[in-house]
């Protein structure tokens, strides 16, 4: 690969992001608890992980691609505003993670995940649900406690994932798959 712009690290990053897209779709559409209007799922966990590991652009891309593919697989028409909301979760969380000078990992994760959900889910997706599907604002307000509960669960799981050395090494390119002799 003489003059190729694709590097080994770029291929690894793309592969990990593709796996995160697949996990997001799985968590959103298969492993979900639905109570009619409110849904509890961890579909944004892989989006947040992409944002933390690879930056805001990767978080945005994983959120957008997972929303579009997942929606099509579920038989929904793609709604650009809903897709923007899903992508914004990764973008905003990645920006907060990157620029927040907090030394405390849990605080940094919490601020990033919460900011991402407030912008992407509570603001943008609620606006989309109101504009396109005529949900009243009083009903949409019920999404706030749901978002807070999901954010707490995601932060706890992210702490566990980020503490796993093997996972972090594999995601960042240090795992070769060979056993030490």
N, CA and C atoms as an extended XYZ file, in Angstrom:
543
Properties=species:S:1:pos:R:3:atomname:S:1:resname:S:1:resid:I:1 pbc="F F F"
N         0.846       -1.188        0.000 N   UNK     1
C         0.000        0.000        0.000 CA  UNK     1
C         0.880        1.236        0.000 C   UNK     1
N         1.467        1.498       -1.106 N   UNK     2
C         2.466        2.544       -1.186 CA  UNK     2
C         1.917        3.936       -0.872 C   UNK     2
N         1.042        4.448       -1.688 N   UNK     3
C         0.516        5.802       -1.487 CA  UNK     3
C        -0.901        5.802       -0.928 C   UNK     3
N        -1.263        4.754       -0.256 N   UNK     4
C        -2.619        4.641        0.265 CA  UNK     4
C        -2.837        5.592        1.436 C   UNK     4
N        -4.029        6.176        1.474 N   UNK     5
C        -4.387        7.056        2.586 CA  UNK     5
C        -4.982        6.267        3.738 C   UNK     5
N        -5.235        4.991        3.487 N   UNK     6
C        -5.810        4.149        4.530 CA  UNK     6
C        -4.673        3.547        5.341 C   UNK     6
N        -4.708        3.800        6.614 N   UNK     7
C        -3.682        3.261        7.494 CA  UNK     7
C        -4.251        2.093        8.281 C   UNK     7
N        -3.366        1.349        8.885 N   UNK     8
C        -3.813        0.227        9.703 CA  UNK     8
C        -4.685        0.715       10.860 C   UNK     8
N        -4.296        1.830       11.465 N   UNK     9
C        -5.106        2.402       12.546 CA  UNK     9
C        -6.454        2.890       12.057 C   UNK     9
N        -6.507        3.415       10.834 N   UNK    10
C        -7.761        3.875       10.264 CA  UNK    10
C        -8.716        2.722        9.996 C   UNK    10
N        -8.158        1.620        9.537 N   UNK    11
C        -8.984        0.435        9.302 CA  UNK    11
C        -9.508       -0.106       10.624 C   UNK    11
N        -8.653       -0.127       11.634 N   UNK    12
C        -9.073       -0.588       12.962 CA  UNK    12
C       -10.182        0.308       13.503 C   UNK    12
N       -10.017        1.606       13.381 N   UNK    13
C       -11.026        2.555       13.872 CA  UNK    13
C       -12.352        2.358       13.137 C   UNK    13
N       -12.288        2.210       11.828 N   UNK    14
C       -13.493        1.991       11.033 CA  UNK    14
C       -14.176        0.683       11.426 C   UNK    14
N       -13.385       -0.357       11.658 N   UNK    15
C       -13.936       -1.652       12.051 CA  UNK    15
C       -14.610       -1.573       13.419 C   UNK    15
N       -13.949       -0.937       14.363 N   UNK    16
C       -14.538       -0.796       15.702 CA  UNK    16
C       -15.813        0.042       15.625 C   UNK    16
N       -15.802        1.114       14.843 N   UNK    17
C       -17.011        1.941       14.707 CA  UNK    17
C       -18.150        1.152       14.059 C   UNK    17
N       -17.830        0.304       13.083 N   UNK    18
C       -18.860       -0.531       12.463 CA  UNK    18
C       -19.451       -1.500       13.488 C   UNK    18
N       -18.610       -2.067       14.324 N   UNK    19
C       -19.106       -2.950       15.391 CA  UNK    19
C       -19.976       -2.177       16.377 C   UNK    19
N       -19.588       -0.957       16.679 N   UNK    20
C       -20.383       -0.126       17.588 CA  UNK    20
C       -21.731        0.237       16.962 C   UNK    20
N       -21.762        0.470       15.656 N   UNK    21
C       -23.035        0.709       14.964 CA  UNK    21
C       -23.935       -0.512       15.123 C   UNK    21
N       -23.371       -1.692       14.879 N   UNK    22
C       -24.161       -2.929       14.999 CA  UNK    22
C       -24.681       -3.117       16.422 C   UNK    22
N       -23.836       -2.853       17.409 N   UNK    23
C       -24.276       -2.971       18.804 CA  UNK    23
C       -25.374       -1.970       19.132 C   UNK    23
N       -25.247       -0.760       18.623 N   UNK    24
C       -26.261        0.255       18.872 CA  UNK    24
C       -27.611       -0.179       18.303 C   UNK    24
N       -27.598       -0.715       17.102 N   UNK    25
C       -28.842       -1.199       16.485 CA  UNK    25
C       -29.431       -2.335       17.308 C   UNK    25
N       -28.583       -3.257       17.714 N   UNK    26
C       -29.030       -4.398       18.520 CA  UNK    26
C       -29.621       -3.934       19.849 C   UNK    26
N       -28.914       -3.041       20.545 N   UNK    27
C       -29.384       -2.547       21.840 CA  UNK    27
C       -30.678       -1.736       21.700 C   UNK    27
N       -30.827       -1.017       20.595 N   UNK    28
C       -32.001       -0.176       20.396 CA  UNK    28
C       -33.234       -0.964       19.993 C   UNK    28
N       -33.059       -1.924       19.100 N   UNK    29
C       -34.221       -2.586       18.510 CA  UNK    29
C       -34.509       -3.976       19.064 C   UNK    29
N       -33.542       -4.594       19.731 N   UNK    30
C       -33.761       -5.943       20.251 CA  UNK    30
C       -33.832       -5.942       21.770 C   UNK    30
N       -32.824       -5.366       22.395 N   UNK    31
C       -32.769       -5.357       23.858 CA  UNK    31
C       -33.326       -4.040       24.384 C   UNK    31
N       -34.635       -3.919       24.369 N   UNK    32
C       -35.284       -2.689       24.794 CA  UNK    32
C       -36.508       -3.020       25.645 C   UNK    32
N       -36.779       -2.155       26.600 N   UNK    33
C       -37.986       -2.275       27.415 CA  UNK    33
C       -38.860       -1.089       27.035 C   UNK    33
N       -40.055       -1.394       26.537 N   UNK    34
C       -40.941       -0.340       26.074 CA  UNK    34
C       -42.203       -0.304       26.923 C   UNK    34
N       -42.587        0.899       27.308 N   UNK    35
C       -43.828        1.084       28.060 CA  UNK    35
C       -44.780        1.948       27.243 C   UNK    35
N       -44.887        1.638       25.981 N   UNK    36
C       -45.728        2.444       25.097 CA  UNK    36
C       -44.932        3.604       24.555 C   UNK    36
N       -45.092        4.774       25.152 N   UNK    37
C       -44.424        5.974       24.670 CA  UNK    37
C       -42.952        6.008       25.071 C   UNK    37
N       -42.634        5.549       26.274 N   UNK    38
C       -41.257        5.590       26.754 CA  UNK    38
C       -40.555        4.262       26.481 C   UNK    38
N       -39.293        4.367       26.094 N   UNK    39
C       -38.469        3.186       25.858 CA  UNK    39
C       -37.205        3.291       26.689 C   UNK    39
N       -36.822        2.172       27.254 N   UNK    40
C       -35.555        2.118       27.979 CA  UNK    40
C       -34.659        1.154       27.228 C   UNK    40
N       -33.581        1.681       26.662 N   UNK    41
C       -32.597        0.837       26.005 CA  UNK    41
C       -31.234        1.505       26.111 C   UNK    41
N       -30.228        0.735       25.786 N   UNK    42
C       -28.863        1.240       25.870 CA  UNK    42
C       -28.264        1.438       24.486 C   UNK    42
N       -29.106        1.819       23.528 N   UNK    43
C       -28.653        2.018       22.159 CA  UNK    43
C       -27.628        3.123       22.003 C   UNK    43
N       -27.588        4.064       22.930 N   UNK    44
C       -26.609        5.154       22.847 CA  UNK    44
C       -25.284        4.800       23.513 C   UNK    44
N       -25.231        3.707       24.230 N   UNK    45
C       -23.972        3.309       24.878 CA  UNK    45
C       -22.842        3.155       23.860 C   UNK    45
N       -23.042        2.435       22.743 N   UNK    46
C       -21.961        2.346       21.749 CA  UNK    46
C       -21.631        3.688       21.092 C   UNK    46
N       -22.632        4.548       20.955 N   UNK    47
C       -22.404        5.881       20.383 CA  UNK    47
C       -21.501        6.681       21.321 C   UNK    47
N       -21.790        6.630       22.605 N   UNK    48
C       -20.964        7.334       23.594 CA  UNK    48
C       -19.554        6.750       23.641 C   UNK    48
N       -19.447        5.439       23.540 N   UNK    49
C       -18.129        4.797       23.549 CA  UNK    49
C       -17.310        5.237       22.335 C   UNK    49
N       -17.940        5.323       21.166 N   UNK    50
C       -17.245        5.811       19.965 CA  UNK    50
C       -16.752        7.239       20.167 C   UNK    50
N       -17.592        8.077       20.770 N   UNK    51
C       -17.221        9.473       21.009 CA  UNK    51
C       -16.035        9.590       21.956 C   UNK    51
N       -15.997        8.739       22.962 N   UNK    52
C       -14.908        8.775       23.936 CA  UNK    52
C       -13.616        8.212       23.347 C   UNK    52
N       -13.727        7.090       22.661 N   UNK    53
C       -12.533        6.439       22.122 CA  UNK    53
C       -11.940        7.163       20.924 C   UNK    53
N       -12.805        7.662       20.027 N   UNK    54
C       -12.321        8.176       18.750 CA  UNK    54
C       -12.674        9.627       18.460 C   UNK    54
N       -13.421       10.275       19.357 N   UNK    55
C       -13.700       11.692       19.192 CA  UNK    55
C       -15.120       11.991       18.754 C   UNK    55
N       -15.459       13.281       18.766 N   UNK    56
C       -16.825       13.715       18.465 CA  UNK    56
C       -17.303       13.327       17.062 C   UNK    56
N       -16.413       13.368       16.077 N   UNK    57
C       -16.805       13.000       14.715 CA  UNK    57
C       -17.228       11.546       14.618 C   UNK    57
N       -16.487       10.674       15.284 N   UNK    58
C       -16.828        9.252       15.285 CA  UNK    58
C       -18.143        9.025       16.035 C   UNK    58
N       -18.342        9.720       17.140 N   UNK    59
C       -19.600        9.606       17.880 CA  UNK    59
C       -20.779       10.046       17.032 C   UNK    59
N       -20.597       11.154       16.300 N   UNK    60
C       -21.637       11.658       15.400 CA  UNK    60
C       -21.944       10.621       14.321 C   UNK    60
N       -20.894       10.081       13.688 N   UNK    61
C       -21.077        9.122       12.595 CA  UNK    61
C       -21.744        7.839       13.073 C   UNK    61
N       -21.295        7.300       14.196 N   UNK    62
C       -21.887        6.065       14.716 CA  UNK    62
C       -23.360        6.290       15.063 C   UNK    62
N       -23.677        7.419       15.689 N   UNK    63
C       -25.071        7.717       16.017 CA  UNK    63
C       -25.944        7.851       14.783 C   UNK    63
N       -25.448        8.563       13.768 N   UNK    64
C       -26.234        8.780       12.551 CA  UNK    64
C       -26.429        7.477       11.767 C   UNK    64
N       -25.346        6.741       11.566 N   UNK    65
C       -25.436        5.508       10.775 CA  UNK    65
C       -26.297        4.470       11.491 C   UNK    65
N       -26.129        4.332       12.799 N   UNK    66
C       -26.946        3.376       13.557 CA  UNK    66
C       -28.419        3.741       13.477 C   UNK    66
N       -28.745        5.022       13.563 N   UNK    67
C       -30.143        5.443       13.481 CA  UNK    67
C       -30.726        5.147       12.100 C   UNK    67
N       -29.980        5.462       11.058 N   UNK    68
C       -30.500        5.239        9.703 CA  UNK    68
C       -30.660        3.750        9.391 C   UNK    68
N       -29.633        2.964        9.651 N   UNK    69
C       -29.725        1.527        9.358 CA  UNK    69
C       -30.771        0.865       10.250 C   UNK    69
N       -30.759        1.189       11.524 N   UNK    70
C       -31.737        0.616       12.444 CA  UNK    70
C       -33.157        0.960       12.073 C   UNK    70
N       -33.378        2.196       11.663 N   UNK    71
C       -34.720        2.611       11.241 CA  UNK    71
C       -35.182        1.871       10.006 C   UNK    71
N       -34.316        1.746        9.029 N   UNK    72
C       -34.671        1.027        7.804 CA  UNK    72
C       -34.955       -0.441        8.112 C   UNK    72
N       -34.111       -1.065        8.936 N   UNK    73
C       -34.327       -2.471        9.298 CA  UNK    73
C       -35.641       -2.668       10.055 C   UNK    73
N       -36.036       -1.663       10.827 N   UNK    74
C       -37.291       -1.753       11.585 CA  UNK    74
C       -38.505       -1.353       10.745 C   UNK    74
N       -38.265       -0.886        9.519 N   UNK    75
C       -39.366       -0.526        8.642 CA  UNK    75
C       -39.832        0.915        8.752 C   UNK    75
N       -39.010        1.775        9.345 N   UNK    76
C       -39.369        3.187        9.480 CA  UNK    76
C       -38.752        3.993        8.342 C   UNK    76
N       -39.405        5.082        7.998 N   UNK    77
C       -38.800        6.043        7.084 CA  UNK    77
C       -37.760        6.832        7.877 C   UNK    77
N       -36.685        7.199        7.226 N   UNK    78
C       -35.645        7.978        7.908 CA  UNK    78
C       -36.146        9.404        8.101 C   UNK    78
N       -36.109        9.866        9.347 N   UNK    79
C       -36.490       11.232        9.675 CA  UNK    79
C       -35.183       11.987        9.949 C   UNK    79
N       -34.815       12.941        9.092 N   UNK    80
C       -33.524       13.623        9.249 CA  UNK    80
C       -33.338       14.298       10.608 C   UNK    80
N       -34.412       14.825       11.177 N   UNK    81
C       -34.284       15.497       12.465 CA  UNK    81
C       -34.039       14.492       13.594 C   UNK    81
N       -34.683       13.342       13.534 N   UNK    82
C       -34.441       12.291       14.525 CA  UNK    82
C       -33.011       11.768       14.375 C   UNK    82
N       -32.562       11.584       13.128 N   UNK    83
C       -31.190       11.134       12.882 CA  UNK    83
C       -30.192       12.171       13.398 C   UNK    83
N       -30.487       13.449       13.198 N   UNK    84
C       -29.620       14.502       13.730 CA  UNK    84
C       -29.561       14.423       15.249 C   UNK    84
N       -30.686       14.144       15.887 N   UNK    85
C       -30.703       13.999       17.344 CA  UNK    85
C       -29.823       12.848       17.801 C   UNK    85
N       -29.933       11.700       17.124 N   UNK    86
C       -29.121       10.538       17.477 CA  UNK    86
C       -27.636       10.831       17.280 C   UNK    86
N       -27.312       11.488       16.193 N   UNK    87
C       -25.919       11.830       15.911 CA  UNK    87
C       -25.390       12.874       16.896 C   UNK    87
N       -26.248       13.807       17.284 N   UNK    88
C       -25.840       14.869       18.209 CA  UNK    88
C       -25.450       14.333       19.580 C   UNK    88
N       -26.044       13.227       19.967 N   UNK    89
C       -25.664       12.625       21.250 CA  UNK    89
C       -24.176       12.311       21.234 C   UNK    89
N       -23.709       11.680       20.162 N   UNK    90
C       -22.287       11.348       20.053 CA  UNK    90
C       -21.411       12.570       19.892 C   UNK    90
N       -21.860       13.523       19.081 N   UNK    91
C       -21.079       14.739       18.853 CA  UNK    91
C       -20.890       15.536       20.140 C   UNK    91
N       -21.984       15.826       20.817 N   UNK    92
C       -21.919       16.653       22.033 CA  UNK    92
C       -21.155       15.927       23.147 C   UNK    92
N       -21.435       14.640       23.328 N   UNK    93
C       -20.708       13.880       24.362 CA  UNK    93
C       -19.214       13.864       24.063 C   UNK    93
N       -18.867       13.696       22.793 N   UNK    94
C       -17.453       13.688       22.416 CA  UNK    94
C       -16.779       15.027       22.639 C   UNK    94
N       -17.496       16.116       22.334 N   UNK    95
C       -16.932       17.450       22.560 CA  UNK    95
C       -16.732       17.731       24.044 C   UNK    95
N       -17.723       17.377       24.853 N   UNK    96
C       -17.596       17.585       26.301 CA  UNK    96
C       -16.454       16.732       26.845 C   UNK    96
N       -16.390       15.475       26.418 N   UNK    97
C       -15.322       14.584       26.873 CA  UNK    97
C       -13.949       15.154       26.506 C   UNK    97
N       -13.841       15.666       25.291 N   UNK    98
C       -12.554       16.165       24.791 CA  UNK    98
C       -12.104       17.447       25.493 C   UNK    98
N       -13.045       18.338       25.757 N   UNK    99
C       -12.662       19.664       26.244 CA  UNK    99
C       -12.925       19.920       27.721 C   UNK    99
N       -13.630       19.033       28.410 N   UNK   100
C       -13.879       19.240       29.836 CA  UNK   100
C       -12.612       18.906       30.614 C   UNK   100
N       -12.117       19.850       31.386 N   UNK   101
C       -10.851       19.622       32.091 CA  UNK   101
C       -11.006       18.867       33.417 C   UNK   101
N       -12.090       18.127       33.569 N   UNK   102
C       -12.308       17.426       34.837 CA  UNK   102
C       -11.308       16.288       34.993 C   UNK   102
N       -10.735       16.191       36.160 N   UNK   103
C        -9.796       15.113       36.447 CA  UNK   103
C       -10.536       13.847       36.857 C   UNK   103
N       -11.754       13.998       37.279 N   UNK   104
C       -12.550       12.873       37.737 CA  UNK   104
C       -13.244       12.216       36.535 C   UNK   104
N       -12.923       10.948       36.287 N   UNK   105
C       -13.460       10.221       35.134 CA  UNK   105
C       -14.985       10.150       35.165 C   UNK   105
N       -15.551        9.853       36.320 N   UNK   106
C       -17.006        9.725       36.422 CA  UNK   106
C       -17.688       11.060       36.140 C   UNK   106
N       -17.134       12.149       36.639 N   UNK   107
C       -17.703       13.472       36.378 CA  UNK   107
C       -17.642       13.794       34.891 C   UNK   107
N       -16.525       13.511       34.277 N   UNK   108
C       -16.346       13.777       32.849 CA  UNK   108
C       -17.321       12.938       32.004 C   UNK   108
N       -17.442       11.660       32.344 N   UNK   109
C       -18.394       10.784       31.644 CA  UNK   109
C       -19.825       11.264       31.841 C   UNK   109
N       -20.158       11.602       33.066 N   UNK   110
C       -21.519       12.041       33.391 CA  UNK   110
C       -21.876       13.322       32.652 C   UNK   110
N       -20.980       14.279       32.651 N   UNK   111
C       -21.246       15.552       31.961 CA  UNK   111
C       -21.390       15.332       30.459 C   UNK   111
N       -20.517       14.514       29.889 N   UNK   112
C       -20.588       14.251       28.453 CA  UNK   112
C       -21.865       13.536       28.058 C   UNK   112
N       -22.176       12.459       28.767 N   UNK   113
C       -23.381       11.677       28.442 CA  UNK   113
C       -24.641       12.515       28.667 C   UNK   113
N       -24.687       13.231       29.778 N   UNK   114
C       -25.873       14.040       30.069 CA  UNK   114
C       -26.050       15.157       29.042 C   UNK   114
N       -24.973       15.864       28.725 N   UNK   115
C       -25.061       16.938       27.725 CA  UNK   115
C       -25.489       16.379       26.369 C   UNK   115
N       -24.922       15.236       25.982 N   UNK   116
C       -25.298       14.621       24.713 CA  UNK   116
C       -26.773       14.270       24.670 C   UNK   116
N       -27.269       13.663       25.744 N   UNK   117
C       -28.685       13.288       25.793 CA  UNK   117
C       -29.607       14.504       25.869 C   UNK   117
N       -29.202       15.520       26.610 N   UNK   118
C       -30.049       16.716       26.702 CA  UNK   118
C       -30.195       17.397       25.343 C   UNK   118
N       -29.096       17.503       24.596 N   UNK   119
C       -29.161       18.140       23.279 CA  UNK   119
C       -29.835       17.215       22.266 C   UNK   119
N       -29.343       15.971       22.161 N   UNK   120
C       -29.816       15.073       21.113 CA  UNK   120
C       -31.190       14.489       21.358 C   UNK   120
N       -31.407       13.971       22.548 N   UNK   121
C       -32.663       13.282       22.826 CA  UNK   121
C       -33.747       14.230       23.329 C   UNK   121
N       -33.443       14.951       24.411 N   UNK   122
C       -34.466       15.798       25.017 CA  UNK   122
C       -34.822       16.981       24.110 C   UNK   122
N       -33.833       17.651       23.544 N   UNK   123
C       -34.133       18.835       22.731 CA  UNK   123
C       -34.492       18.466       21.287 C   UNK   123
N       -33.548       17.892       20.539 N   UNK   124
C       -33.761       17.686       19.099 CA  UNK   124
C       -34.821       16.616       18.829 C   UNK   124
N       -34.714       15.462       19.459 N   UNK   125
C       -35.695       14.409       19.197 CA  UNK   125
C       -37.087       14.780       19.697 C   UNK   125
N       -37.168       15.472       20.823 N   UNK   126
C       -38.488       15.915       21.293 CA  UNK   126
C       -39.096       16.916       20.322 C   UNK   126
N       -38.267       17.817       19.801 N   UNK   127
C       -38.752       18.763       18.794 CA  UNK   127
C       -39.271       18.011       17.563 C   UNK   127
N       -38.523       16.997       17.123 N   UNK   128
C       -38.949       16.200       15.963 CA  UNK   128
C       -40.264       15.481       16.241 C   UNK   128
N       -40.394       14.896       17.421 N   UNK   129
C       -41.636       14.197       17.775 CA  UNK   129
C       -42.821       15.157       17.818 C   UNK   129
N       -42.564       16.379       18.273 N   UNK   130
C       -43.623       17.389       18.322 CA  UNK   130
C       -43.998       17.865       16.911 C   UNK   130
N       -42.995       18.187       16.103 N   UNK   131
C       -43.256       18.732       14.772 CA  UNK   131
C       -43.844       17.706       13.799 C   UNK   131
N       -43.266       16.515       13.780 N   UNK   132
C       -43.658       15.535       12.770 CA  UNK   132
C       -44.782       14.604       13.207 C   UNK   132
N       -44.887       14.356       14.502 N   UNK   133
C       -45.867       13.374       14.971 CA  UNK   133
C       -46.888       13.970       15.952 C   UNK   133
N       -46.846       15.284       16.147 N   UNK   134
C       -47.808       16.025       16.956 CA  UNK   134
C       -47.909       15.588       18.416 C   UNK   134
N       -46.811       15.111       18.966 N   UNK   135
C       -46.821       14.805       20.405 CA  UNK   135
C       -46.893       16.113       21.175 C   UNK   135
N       -47.776       16.199       22.172 N   UNK   136
C       -47.837       17.428       22.983 CA  UNK   136
C       -46.607       17.536       23.894 C   UNK   136
N       -46.228       18.770       24.192 N   UNK   137
C       -45.048       19.003       25.034 CA  UNK   137
C       -45.218       18.377       26.411 C   UNK   137
N       -46.444       18.352       26.923 N   UNK   138
C       -46.669       17.762       28.255 CA  UNK   138
C       -46.326       16.273       28.258 C   UNK   138
N       -46.598       15.585       27.170 N   UNK   139
C       -46.251       14.166       27.067 CA  UNK   139
C       -44.741       14.006       26.886 C   UNK   139
N       -44.153       14.885       26.088 N   UNK   140
C       -42.709       14.812       25.839 CA  UNK   140
C       -41.885       15.087       27.098 C   UNK   140
N       -42.443       15.825       28.039 N   UNK   141
C       -41.730       16.095       29.292 CA  UNK   141
C       -41.431       14.813       30.058 C   UNK   141
N       -42.224       13.782       29.844 N   UNK   142
C       -42.002       12.496       30.519 CA  UNK   142
C       -40.712       11.820       30.041 C   UNK   142
N       -40.160       12.305       28.928 N   UNK   143
C       -38.907       11.741       28.435 CA  UNK   143
C       -37.711       12.159       29.290 C   UNK   143
N       -37.838       13.233       30.051 N   UNK   144
C       -36.704       13.739       30.835 CA  UNK   144
C       -36.273       12.755       31.921 C   UNK   144
N       -37.171       12.254       32.781 N   UNK   145
C       -36.715       11.283       33.783 CA  UNK   145
C       -36.189        9.988       33.146 C   UNK   145
N       -36.789        9.587       32.035 N   UNK   146
C       -36.309        8.407       31.319 CA  UNK   146
C       -34.873        8.624       30.832 C   UNK   146
N       -34.613        9.806       30.296 N   UNK   147
C       -33.275       10.144       29.818 CA  UNK   147
C       -32.271       10.144       30.965 C   UNK   147
N       -32.668       10.659       32.107 N   UNK   148
C       -31.767       10.676       33.268 CA  UNK   148
C       -31.440        9.257       33.730 C   UNK   148
N       -32.436        8.380       33.757 N   UNK   149
C       -32.209        6.990       34.172 CA  UNK   149
C       -31.289        6.272       33.188 C   UNK   149
N       -31.520        6.473       31.896 N   UNK   150
C       -30.670        5.852       30.878 CA  UNK   150
C       -29.238        6.374       30.993 C   UNK   150
N       -29.085        7.663       31.220 N   UNK   151
C       -27.758        8.263       31.338 CA  UNK   151
C       -26.996        7.673       32.514 C   UNK   151
N       -27.650        7.509       33.643 N   UNK   152
C       -26.989        6.906       34.817 CA  UNK   152
C       -26.519        5.493       34.491 C   UNK   152
N       -27.383        4.698       33.859 N   UNK   153
C       -27.012        3.323       33.499 CA  UNK   153
C       -25.835        3.323       32.522 C   UNK   153
N       -25.863        4.213       31.540 N   UNK   154
C       -24.776        4.273       30.559 CA  UNK   154
C       -23.458        4.695       31.191 C   UNK   154
N       -23.495        5.659       32.083 N   UNK   155
C       -22.260        6.105       32.743 CA  UNK   155
C       -21.655        4.962       33.568 C   UNK   155
N       -22.493        4.239       34.284 N   UNK   156
C       -21.985        3.107       35.070 CA  UNK   156
C       -21.354        2.048       34.167 C   UNK   156
N       -22.012        1.738       33.066 N   UNK   157
C       -21.468        0.748       32.133 CA  UNK   157
C       -20.209        1.260       31.432 C   UNK   157
N       -20.166        2.535       31.096 N   UNK   158
C       -18.959        3.103       30.491 CA  UNK   158
C       -17.774        3.035       31.438 C   UNK   158
N       -18.022        3.269       32.718 N   UNK   159
C       -16.930        3.149       33.717 CA  UNK   159
C       -16.344        1.744       33.690 C   UNK   159
N       -17.214        0.738       33.633 N   UNK   160
C       -16.766       -0.654       33.595 CA  UNK   160
C       -15.989       -0.924       32.303 C   UNK   160
N       -16.529       -0.476       31.176 N   UNK   161
C       -15.873       -0.715       29.892 CA  UNK   161
C       -14.512       -0.030       29.804 C   UNK   161
N       -14.443        1.205       30.268 N   UNK   162
C       -13.181        1.944       30.202 CA  UNK   162
C       -12.132        1.404       31.170 C   UNK   162
N       -12.566        0.682       32.182 N   UNK   163
C       -11.633        0.077       33.133 CA  UNK   163
C       -11.089       -1.262       32.622 C   UNK   163
N       -11.669       -1.796       31.564 N   UNK   164
C       -11.238       -3.075       31.013 CA  UNK   164
C       -10.045       -2.851       30.095 C   UNK   164
N        -8.864       -3.229       30.564 N   UNK   165
C        -7.638       -2.985       29.804 CA  UNK   165
C        -7.619       -3.698       28.458 C   UNK   165
N        -8.078       -4.929       28.430 N   UNK   166
C        -8.055       -5.691       27.178 CA  UNK   166
C        -8.939       -5.033       26.126 C   UNK   166
N       -10.105       -4.583       26.536 N   UNK   167
C       -11.009       -3.921       25.599 CA  UNK   167
C       -10.406       -2.614       25.094 C   UNK   167
N        -9.849       -1.834       25.979 N   UNK   168
C        -9.261       -0.555       25.580 CA  UNK   168
C        -8.049       -0.762       24.682 C   UNK   168
N        -7.257       -1.758       24.984 N   UNK   169
C        -6.091       -2.058       24.168 CA  UNK   169
C        -6.520       -2.486       22.769 C   UNK   169
N        -7.537       -3.336       22.684 N   UNK   170
C        -8.030       -3.791       21.390 CA  UNK   170
C        -8.610       -2.627       20.589 C   UNK   170
N        -9.375       -1.762       21.228 N   UNK   171
C        -9.998       -0.631       20.536 CA  UNK   171
C        -8.959        0.372       20.057 C   UNK   171
N        -7.909        0.557       20.830 N   UNK   172
C        -6.892        1.541       20.486 CA  UNK   172
C        -5.770        0.980       19.611 C   UNK   172
N        -5.805       -0.326       19.352 N   UNK   173
C        -4.835       -0.881       18.409 CA  UNK   173
C        -3.676       -1.621       19.027 C   UNK   173
N        -3.702       -1.876       20.314 N   UNK   174
C        -2.569       -2.550       20.938 CA  UNK   174
C        -2.687       -4.059       20.985 C   UNK   174
N        -3.838       -4.598       20.639 N   UNK   175
C        -4.057       -6.047       20.712 CA  UNK   175
C        -3.678       -6.674       19.384 C   UNK   175
N        -2.830       -7.689       19.430 N   UNK   176
C        -2.386       -8.327       18.191 CA  UNK   176
C        -3.068       -9.663       17.968 C   UNK   176
N        -3.694      -10.212       18.986 N   UNK   177
C        -4.341      -11.512       18.839 CA  UNK   177
C        -3.392      -12.662       19.059 C   UNK   177
N        -2.127      -12.388       19.334 N   UNK   178
C        -1.146      -13.453       19.578 CA  UNK   178
C        -0.983      -13.666       21.060 C   UNK   178
N        -0.775      -14.904       21.407 N   UNK   179
C        -0.526      -15.233       22.811 CA  UNK   179
C         0.937      -15.016       23.149 C   UNK   179
N         1.166      -14.589       24.356 N   UNK   180
C         2.546      -14.474       24.827 CA  UNK   180
C         3.053      -15.863       25.178 C   UNK   180
N         4.304      -16.153       24.838 N   UNK   181
C         4.831      -17.488       25.149 CA  UNK   181
C         5.519      -17.510       26.481 C   UNK   181
